[in-house]
């Protein structure tokens, strides 16, 4: 049996990682789509001490405890990834130790050789502009990016729900996330670049062109 493809998508908040993940899954087939932000939002609903703390952090636009991210995605993959599925790592790893943990975990799963590491690259200025304008569906929770045709949407294209600004998309919180990227995620980018694994994709172009560039790069 041919081994499934795996993708690690890295980029600033607002770079369109989620949109490209959806396109890749439609193109290549069955994937387990793991988004650490969603895992934290789910944890924030838990009736637990950790859930209570995460709720407060997210409401204030802060950044959760780093090592908890590794625990969450590792648990999600361990309990849900089937051998026939590809893995779509959307927005992680976000720190160098986390990247090394993911490397070891992929090696344990015998998936390291057929994994592509994609940097969807946009500037900080572009990221800030997109994040202050993007919306989320009040009903189903779908995130609507401020790019291409999505700018024209008046209601959610998934369920017709009302669109609103996400609670943590305030300028101060956005700048916190972008500062975190410079401090913690850039070393991850350099780590993959030094290993010759990183595929750099220009994210400041139409969605379909970004996707074409990804397909061309991975052949």
C-alpha positions in Angstrom: 0.0 0.0 0.0 1.3 3.4 -1.0 2.1 5.6 2.1 -0.2 8.7 2.5 1.2 12.2 2.1 1.6 14.4 5.1 1.8 18.2 5.2 3.1 20.6 7.8 1.8 24.1 7.2 3.6 27.1 8.7 3.0 30.8 8.4 1.9 33.9 10.1 -1.6 34.2 11.4 -3.8 35.2 8.4 -1.5 33.6 5.8 -4.2 31.3 4.5 -2.9 28.0 6.0 -6.4 26.8 6.7 -7.6 27.6 3.2 -4.7 25.8 1.5 -5.1 22.8 3.9 -8.7 22.5 2.7 -7.6 22.6 -0.9 -4.9 20.0 -0.4 -7.4 17.7 1.4 -9.8 18.0 -1.5 -7.1 17.3 -4.0 -5.3 14.4 -2.3 -8.0 12.7 -0.3 -8.4 11.5 3.3 -6.5 13.5 6.0 -6.7 14.0 9.7 -6.7 17.8 9.9 -5.1 18.9 13.2 -5.4 22.6 14.1 -3.9 23.5 17.5 -6.0 26.7 17.7 -9.1 24.6 17.5 -7.8 22.2 20.1 -7.2 25.1 22.5 -10.7 26.5 21.8 -12.2 23.1 22.5 -10.2 22.8 25.7 -11.5 26.2 26.8 -15.0 24.7 26.9 -13.9 22.0 29.3 -15.1 22.0 32.9 -11.6 21.8 34.4 -9.0 24.0 36.0 -7.0 24.0 32.7 -10.1 24.8 30.7 -10.8 27.7 33.0 -7.3 29.1 32.6 -7.3 28.7 28.8 -10.7 30.4 28.6 -9.3 33.4 30.4 -6.2 33.5 28.2 -8.2 33.3 25.0 -10.7 36.0 26.1 -7.8 38.3 26.8 -6.1 37.5 23.5 -3.1 35.9 25.3 -1.0 32.9 24.3 -1.5 29.6 26.1 1.2 27.5 27.8 3.6 26.3 25.0 4.1 22.7 26.0 0.4 22.1 26.2 0.1 22.5 22.4 2.4 19.5 21.9 0.4 17.5 24.4 -2.9 18.4 22.6 -1.8 17.6 19.0 0.1 14.4 20.0 -3.0 13.2 21.8 -5.2 14.1 18.8 -3.0 12.2 16.4 -2.4 9.2 18.6 -6.1 8.6 19.1 -7.5 9.5 15.7 -5.0 9.1 12.8 -5.6 6.0 10.7 -2.7 4.3 8.9 -4.5 5.1 5.5 -4.9 8.8 6.3 -2.6 11.6 5.6 -1.7 14.1 8.4 -2.4 17.8 7.9 -0.6 19.7 10.6 -2.1 23.2 10.4 -0.2 25.9 12.2 2.2 23.8 14.2 4.9 23.4 15.2 5.3 26.9 16.6 8.5 26.4 18.6 11.8 24.7 18.0 11.4 22.0 20.7 7.9 21.3 19.3 9.4 20.9 15.8 11.9 18.3 17.1 9.1 16.5 18.9 7.1 16.4 15.7 10.1 15.0 13.8 10.5 12.2 16.3 6.8 11.5 16.3 6.7 11.3 12.5 9.7 9.0 12.6 7.9 6.8 15.1 4.9 6.7 12.6 7.2 6.0 9.7 5.9 9.2 8.0 9.0 11.4 8.0 10.0 10.7 4.4 6.7 11.5 2.8 6.0 14.8 4.7 6.2 18.2 3.0 7.0 21.3 5.1 5.3 24.4 3.5 5.8 28.0 4.6 2.9 30.1 3.4 4.9 33.4 3.4 3.2 36.8 3.9 4.6 40.0 5.5 3.7 41.1 9.0 1.9 44.2 7.5 -0.2 41.9 5.2 -1.0 39.6 8.1 -2.1 42.5 10.3 -4.3 43.9 7.5 -6.0 40.5 6.9 -6.5 39.7 10.6 -8.2 42.9 11.5 -10.7 42.3 8.7 -11.3 38.5 8.7 -14.6 37.1 10.1 -15.9 34.0 11.8 -19.4 32.4 11.4 -21.4 32.8 14.5 -23.3 29.6 13.8 -20.8 27.0 12.6 -17.5 28.6 13.6 -16.0 28.6 10.1 -13.2 31.2 9.8 -13.6 33.4 6.7 -10.3 34.9 5.5 -10.0 38.4 4.1 -8.7 37.2 0.7 -10.0 36.8 -2.8 -13.7 36.0 -3.1 -14.1 35.6 0.6 -14.1 39.4 1.0 -17.4 39.6 -0.8 -19.3 37.2 1.5 -22.1 38.7 3.5 -23.0 35.4 5.2 -21.2 32.1 5.8 -20.7 30.1 2.6 -20.9 26.9 4.7 -24.2 27.3 6.6 -25.5 30.8 5.8 -24.8 32.0 9.3 -24.1 35.5 10.5 -20.5 36.7 10.2 -18.7 38.5 13.0 -15.2 39.5 14.1 -13.4 36.8 16.2 -13.0 37.7 19.8 -9.2 37.4 19.8 -8.8 39.4 16.5 -8.2 42.8 18.3 -5.1 44.8 17.3 -3.3 44.2 20.6 -3.9 40.5 20.5 -3.0 40.3 16.8 0.3 42.1 17.5 1.0 39.6 20.4 0.5 36.7 17.9 2.7 38.3 15.3 5.4 39.1 17.9 5.3 35.4 19.0 5.8 34.4 15.4 9.0 36.4 15.1 10.3 35.2 18.4 9.3 31.5 18.3 8.2 30.4 14.9 11.0 31.9 12.8 13.5 29.6 14.5 11.3 26.7 13.3 11.4 28.0 9.8 15.2 28.3 10.0 15.4 24.8 11.4 13.5 23.3 8.4 15.4 25.5 6.0 18.8 24.3 7.3 17.6 20.7 6.8 16.7 21.5 3.2 13.0 20.5 3.9 11.3 23.9 3.7 9.2 24.8 0.7 8.6 28.6 0.6 5.4 29.7 -1.0 4.4 33.3 -1.7 1.1 33.7 0.2 0.5 37.3 -1.1 -1.2 36.2 -4.3 -4.6 34.9 -5.2 -5.6 31.7 -3.4 -5.7 29.6 -6.6 -2.1 30.7 -7.5 -0.8 29.8 -4.0 -2.3 26.4 -4.5 -0.8 26.0 -8.0 2.6 26.9 -6.6 2.2 24.3 -3.8 1.3 21.5 -6.3 4.2 22.6 -8.6 6.7 22.6 -5.6 5.7 19.1 -4.4 5.3 17.6 -7.9 
